[in-house]
Amino acid sequence: MVEFEFIKMNGLGNDFVVIDQRNFEFNFTDDQIRLICHRENGIGCDQLILIRKSKIKSSPLIIFYNSDGGEINACGNGARCVANFLMKDSELKSIDLITRERTIKCKKIDDEVVSINMGYPKFKWRDIPLIKDVNLMDMKFSLDNLILEKPFLVNIGNPHIIFFDDEIEKYDIESFGPIIENNHLFPEKINVSFAKLANKNNILLNVWERGAGITKACGTAACASTIAGVELGILENNVTVTLPGGDLEIYYEKDSNVIMTGPTEINFTDKYKL
């Protein structure tokens, strides 16, 4: 039996179990991760996050797992939460977090609000990734006489597909989400976003997160949807992304990094016997 301490955190309702392993590392099986994340039998969360030492003493390594047990390269809300926890612990105003795929620069805006630099987006089909180069104008997904077409694809640590529509409410995300997530075109699966343009500085967003399902907020999806809107010329550089759990502020200029700012919350700390 393994007993460990954990911190329960959330960013806009997107919740995490965070385990600080900087002094003692231990691994979990996929089944154990699924149990920890299970909302009835375990602690319950969207993602499990491990904090470990890296080769750079002042920059911890953070490892993300979805509730299905699969490891992912990025989690924007999770990175903000972990950054705030670490900055409070060390009384710092900024910190760099190292992920499997990139370094994320984080800074404290006020006591609970954190801004992070998510890095540069990737647009090439191999970087999404897709199994082959396809014409996005020909890509269509249909269900119950509804057709989703003309998507935008981007990788901002995780792969994302975004659909802009004035009536996102008509698309049942629990039906469309897993169909698109598991489509054969996406060898690593994909996050699915339905975006509604409120104005040039605000979008409404519903997200189906690969490996986790419906979530109240997804930081990388907010970034990906803003990137899509700016690249398509329908959004300005400063965008408020309104998710079911609340608002994230995203800043993106073409050929530049994307910046995400939003609130974090430490819910409680406890011990768990696995």
C-alpha positions in Angstrom: 0.0 0.0 0.0 1.3 3.5 -0.9 0.3 6.6 1.1 1.1 10.0 -0.3 0.2 13.6 0.3 -1.5 15.6 -2.3 -2.9 19.1 -3.1 -6.3 19.5 -4.7 -6.4 22.5 -6.9 -8.6 24.0 -9.7 -8.5 26.6 -12.4 -12.1 27.7 -13.3 -13.4 24.3 -12.1 -10.8 22.4 -14.2 -9.5 20.4 -11.2 -6.3 18.6 -10.4 -4.6 16.3 -7.9 -1.1 17.6 -7.5 1.6 15.4 -5.9 5.0 17.0 -5.0 7.6 14.3 -5.7 10.7 16.6 -5.6 12.0 14.7 -2.5 10.8 11.2 -3.4 9.7 10.0 -6.8 7.4 7.1 -7.4 5.4 5.9 -10.4 1.8 5.0 -10.9 0.3 2.4 -13.2 -2.5 3.5 -15.6 -5.0 1.7 -13.4 -3.8 3.6 -10.3 -4.0 6.9 -12.1 -7.6 6.1 -13.2 -8.4 5.2 -9.6 -7.0 8.4 -8.2 -8.9 10.5 -10.7 -12.2 8.6 -10.2 -14.7 10.9 -8.6 -16.5 8.2 -6.6 -13.8 5.6 -5.8 -10.7 7.8 -5.7 -9.9 11.5 -5.0 -11.5 12.8 -8.2 -10.0 15.2 -10.8 -9.7 15.9 -14.5 -5.9 15.5 -14.4 -3.2 14.1 -12.1 0.0 16.3 -12.0 3.4 15.2 -10.6 6.1 17.7 -9.6 9.6 16.5 -9.9 13.2 17.8 -9.9 14.7 18.6 -13.2 18.3 19.2 -14.3 17.7 22.9 -13.6 17.4 23.3 -9.9 15.1 26.3 -9.9 12.8 24.9 -12.6 10.8 21.8 -11.6 9.6 19.2 -14.0 5.8 18.7 -14.2 4.2 15.6 -15.6 0.5 15.5 -16.6 -1.9 12.6 -16.8 -5.5 12.6 -18.0 -8.2 10.8 -16.0 -8.0 7.9 -18.4 -4.4 7.2 -17.3 -2.7 8.6 -20.4 0.2 11.0 -20.2 -0.2 14.4 -22.0 2.4 17.0 -22.8 0.6 20.1 -21.6 -2.2 21.4 -19.3 -2.5 25.2 -19.2 -4.8 25.5 -16.2 -2.8 22.8 -14.4 0.5 24.7 -15.1 -1.0 27.9 -13.7 -2.2 26.1 -10.6 1.2 24.4 -10.0 3.1 27.6 -10.7 1.0 29.5 -8.1 1.5 26.7 -5.5 5.3 26.7 -6.1 5.6 30.5 -6.1 3.8 30.8 -2.8 5.9 28.0 -1.3 9.1 29.7 -2.3 7.9 33.3 -2.1 8.7 34.0 -5.7 7.0 36.2 -8.2 8.0 34.2 -11.3 9.0 30.6 -12.1 9.9 28.4 -15.1 8.2 25.0 -15.3 9.6 22.3 -17.5 7.3 19.9 -19.3 8.0 16.9 -21.6 7.7 19.2 -24.6 8.6 22.8 -23.6 9.5 25.3 -20.9 6.6 27.4 -19.5 7.4 30.8 -18.1 5.0 31.8 -15.3 4.5 35.0 -13.3 2.2 36.0 -10.5 -0.3 38.8 -11.3 -1.8 39.0 -7.9 -2.4 36.5 -5.0 -4.4 34.0 -7.1 -4.0 35.1 -10.7 -1.2 33.7 -12.7 0.0 34.4 -16.3 1.9 31.8 -18.2 3.7 31.9 -21.6 2.6 28.7 -23.4 5.2 29.0 -26.1 4.8 28.9 -29.9 2.0 27.1 -31.7 2.6 24.4 -34.3 0.6 24.2 -37.5 2.2 21.5 -39.7 0.2 18.3 -40.1 3.1 16.2 -38.8 3.2 18.4 -35.6 -0.6 18.2 -34.9 -0.2 15.2 -35.6 -2.2 13.8 -38.4 -1.6 10.4 -40.1 -1.3 12.2 -43.4 -1.5 15.6 -45.0 -5.2 16.5 -45.7 -7.1 19.5 -47.1 -8.9 20.9 -44.1 -11.5 22.4 -46.4 -12.5 18.8 -47.2 -12.6 17.6 -43.6 -16.1 17.0 -42.4 -17.7 15.2 -39.4 -21.5 14.4 -39.4 -23.9 13.1 -36.8 -27.7 13.2 -36.7 -27.9 15.4 -39.9 -25.5 17.9 -38.4 -22.3 18.6 -40.2 -19.1 20.1 -38.8 -16.7 21.3 -41.4 -13.8 23.7 -42.1 -11.9 23.1 -38.8 -8.7 24.8 -37.7 -6.0 22.5 -36.3 -3.1 23.6 -34.0 -0.8 22.0 -31.5 0.0 24.2 -28.4 1.5 21.4 -26.3 -1.6 19.3 -27.1 -3.4 18.7 -30.4 -6.6 20.7 -30.9 -9.3 20.9 -33.5 -11.6 24.0 -33.4 -14.9 24.7 -35.1 -16.4 28.2 -35.2 -20.2 28.3 -35.3 -22.8 30.9 -34.3 -24.9 28.1 -32.8 -22.6 25.9 -30.8 -25.4 24.9 -28.5 -26.9 22.7 -31.3 -23.9 20.4 -31.2 -24.1 17.7 -28.5 -20.5 17.8 -27.3 -20.9 14.4 -25.6 -21.8 12.9 -28.9 -19.5 14.8 -31.3 -16.5 14.9 -28.9 -15.6 11.3 -28.7 -16.3 10.7 -32.4 -13.8 13.4 -33.5 -11.3 12.7 -30.6 -11.0 9.0 -31.8 -11.1 9.6 -35.5 -8.4 7.6 -37.4 -6.8 10.8 -38.7 -5.5 11.7 -35.2 -3.0 9.0 -34.1 -2.6 10.7 -30.6 -6.3 11.6 -30.5 -7.3 15.3 -30.3 -9.1 17.9 -28.2 -12.3 19.2 -29.7 -13.5 22.8 -29.3 -16.7 24.5 -30.3 -16.3 28.2 -30.4 -18.9 31.0 -30.8 -17.7 34.5 -31.8 -19.3 37.1 -29.4 -17.2 39.9 -30.8 -13.6 40.4 -31.9 -12.3 40.2 -28.3 -14.6 37.5 -26.9 -15.5 33.9 -27.7 -17.7 31.4 -26.0 -16.1 27.9 -25.8 -17.2 24.4 -25.1 -14.5 21.7 -25.0 -14.3 17.9 -25.2 -10.9 17.0 -23.7 -9.2 13.9 -25.0 -8.8 11.4 -22.3 -11.0 13.4 -19.9 -14.3 14.3 -21.6 -16.3 17.4 -20.9 -14.5 19.8 -18.7 -15.5 23.2 -17.2 -12.3 24.8 -18.6 -9.4 23.8 -20.7 -6.4 26.2 -20.9 -4.8 24.9 -24.0 -8.2 24.8 -25.8 -8.7 28.5 -24.9 -5.2 29.2 -26.3 -5.8 27.1 -29.4 -9.2 28.7 -30.2 -7.7 32.2 -29.8 -4.8 31.2 -32.1 -7.3 29.9 -34.6 -9.4 33.1 -34.5 -6.4 35.4 -34.9 -5.0 33.3 -37.7 -8.4 33.4 -39.5 -8.6 37.2 -39.0 -11.8 37.1 -36.9 -10.3 37.9 -33.5 -8.0 40.7 -32.2 -4.9 39.9 -30.2 -6.4 40.2 -26.8 -9.3 37.7 -26.2 -11.5 36.8 -23.3 -12.4 33.2 -23.6 -15.6 32.4 -21.8 -15.8 28.7 -20.7 -18.5 27.0 -18.5 -16.2 27.5 -15.5 -15.3 31.2 -16.2 -13.0 33.5 -18.2 -9.5 33.1 -19.3 -7.5 36.0 -20.9 -5.5 35.0 -23.9 -3.0 37.2 -25.8 -1.6 36.0 -29.2 0.1 37.7 -32.1 0.9 35.9 -35.3 4.4 34.3 -35.4 4.6 34.8 -31.6 4.0 33.0 -28.3 0.6 32.8 -26.7 0.0 34.1 -23.1 -2.7 32.8 -20.8 -3.9 34.6 -17.7 -6.5 33.4 -15.2 -7.3 32.5 -11.6 -6.2 29.5 -9.6 -7.4 28.0 -6.4 -6.0 25.6 -3.8 -8.9 23.6 -2.4 -7.3 21.5 0.2 -4.4 19.2 1.1 -4.7 15.6 2.4 -3.2 12.2 2.4 -4.4 9.2 0.3 -3.8 5.5 0.7 -3.6 3.7 -2.7 
